[in-house]
Amino acid sequence: MNGRVVGGRYELATLIGQGGMGQVWTAYDGRLDRRVAVKLLNPAAISGPATAADELRRRFVRECRVTAQVDHPGLVTVHDAGSDGDELYLVMQYVEGADLADHLAEHDPYPWPWAVSVAAQLCAVLAAVHAVPIVHRDLKPRNVMVRPDGTVTVLDLGVASVLDSDTTRLTHTGSPIGTPAYMAPEQAMGGAVGPYTDLYALGVLLHELLSGNVPFAGSTALGVLHRHLHESPLPVRRLRPEVPDALEALVLRLLAKDPQDRPSGAQEVYERLLPLLPAPGVAAAAGPGAGPLDPTRPFRRPHAPWPDRATAPAAVPAPPPVPPAPGKPDVAAAVDEVKRLLGEGSITQAVDVLGGILPAAAAEHGERSPVVRILRKQYATTLMDDGQYRRALPELRRLAEDRSAEAGPYDPQTLRFRYDAALCLEQLGDPAAALAEFRALLPYHDQGGAADPELRQRAFDIRHRIGLLMLATGEQAGAVSHLATLLYDVEREQGPYHPLAADLRRVLDRQRQMDPRLPRA
C-alpha cells in the first residue's frame, strides 16, 4: 500500500500501527507538504452483519468528532477526516518521540520522579478529555508518546465514548472495548464507564512504570480480567522501597475495585502528585537529570525551549525511512523518485526518501563512492530547503571535510559546503558560532575571488553577514566600521545603485540614528 493516496491528498508511506479498528500509517500531506499520521478503518473489521458494520462505522465517525472537540497540548491534534472508497480515514498530527512502553524498556528501573511527571501530565490531559465529556477507555503505554522535550502526548481516542444514552447502548454489545491488562473491573464486566475508568487505567500504568510490570498479568484475556475483579495488587514499595509512601498509597487508591473508592477525578490525582513533582530549576532527585525524553523537564523548566537536538541526537528519531522493495534496494529508482518529488515541491517527502536510501547506497557502492557523495550533497541541500538546519549541519560539515581532504581548502565546492554550514548556524540562532565560521571562510574567498567572480560575489555576501552578526553579538562600533568599508568596496566595484549598497546604507543610517557617537562616512 506504500504510495497509495488517500482522500486525494495523503500519500501513505510506512505502516506504524495495526489493531482491531484498523491501521495507522505515516503519510505526506500533498497540499501542505507535511508529515502526518493517517488512521484507516480496516475493511475486514466492517464485514459481516450490517448492524455490526454500521456500529463500527458510527464508532469511527464518533472518534473523529469527539477527538476534534478537545483542545489540549497533551492530546494528538486531529487535522482531517473523511472517506475514501469503502474506508474511513482520520488524519492526525505526526508525533516525534518514543511511546511510553519503549521509554520504560529503555530506562529500567524507571525513576519514580519520571513516573510522577508522566502521571501528572496525563492528569492534565484526562481532565480536559473528561470535561467534554469523553472517556478514553484505552489508556496504556502504547497510547502515550514521550516527546523530545519531555512532554507527553496521548494518542488514540478511537475507543472513546461520548457520555450519552446512545453511547451507553454501545457499551452493551457484548464486546468490551479496551486492553485487558489496563481494564477497570466495571469495564471488564461490560458495565457503565466514566472518568473513574480512566483513573483505574492510570493506576495500572503508574504501577507498571514503578514496578516494571502491570499489576495483573495472565496467559489469557479472561484470566487477566478475573484477576482485575478478584485479586489485590502488590504494593509497589515491596519491589521499590525508594518509592515514597504517598505515591504507593495513591496507586492503590487508583486501583480500587469500587469506583467510589478511587480519587474523585484527575484533578484530585494531580493535586496528590504535586508535592512529589520536581521544583522548577531543581534536578529530579532520582532521575538521570536533564536529557532527551526526560518527562520531568516540563516541571523543572516550564515553557523552556526544547533540548538542543544537535547534542542529543537520540532525542529525535529520524523520520521513518521509505522501505525499499523486497530484494536489493534500487538506488537509481530512488534518485528518480527524489527528482519527481522535488519537481512537485514535496520537499519533506524527498528528505525522507534520501535519508532512507543513503544507508543502502553506502552499503552497495561504498561511503566514498561518487554515487553516495551526490546523494549526500542532495540530502544536505534538501534538508536546508526544508528548513531542517540542525539535521543539515552535520551533513554539510562531513561533506566539507571529505571534499577538503581530496581537493584542498580552496576548492570551490569545499567552500560552498562550509558556507552553507555557516548559514545553518546563523539560522539556528547561534550568531557567535556563525560569525566565527564566516570569519574563517572570508580569507579563502578574498584570495580566490580575483580568479573566480562567483567567489568574489560570495565574499561580499560573507562580509555583509559578518557585519550583521557583529551587530547581533554586541560589536556595534566594529560592525559599523566593517560595514562602512564594505559599502565603499561595493560602490567602487558594483556602483552606488547596487542592491547591496542600498541595503548597507540603510543599516548604517539606522545604527547612526540609534547612536550619534558612531563614526560617519
Secondary structure, 3 states (H helix, E strand, C coil): CCCCEECCCEEEEEEEEEECCEEEEEEEECCCCEEEEEEEECHHHHCCCHHHHHHHHHHHHHHHHHHHHCCCCCECCEEEEEEECCEEEEEEECCCCEEHHHHHHHCCCCCHHHHHHHHHHHHHHHHHHHCCCEECCCCCHHHEEECCCCCEEECCCCCCEECCHHHHHHCCCCCCCCCHHHCCHHHHCCCCCCHHHHHHHHHHHHHHHHHCCCCCCCCCHHHHHHHHHHCCCCCHHHCCCCCCHHHHHHHHHHCCCCHHHCCCCHHHHHHHHHHHCCCCCCCCCCCCCCCCCCCCHHHHCCCCCCCCCCCCHHHCCCCCCCCCCCCCCCHHHHHHHHHHHHHHCCHHHHHHHHHHHHHHHHHHHCCCCHHHHHHHHHHHHHHHHCCCHHHHHHHHHHHHHHHHHHHCCCCHHHHHHHHHHHHHHHHCCCHHHHHHHHHHHHHHHHHHCCCCHHHHHHHHHHHHHHHHHHHHCCCHHHHHHHHHHHHHHHHHHHCCCCHHHHHHHHHHHHHHHHCCCCCCC
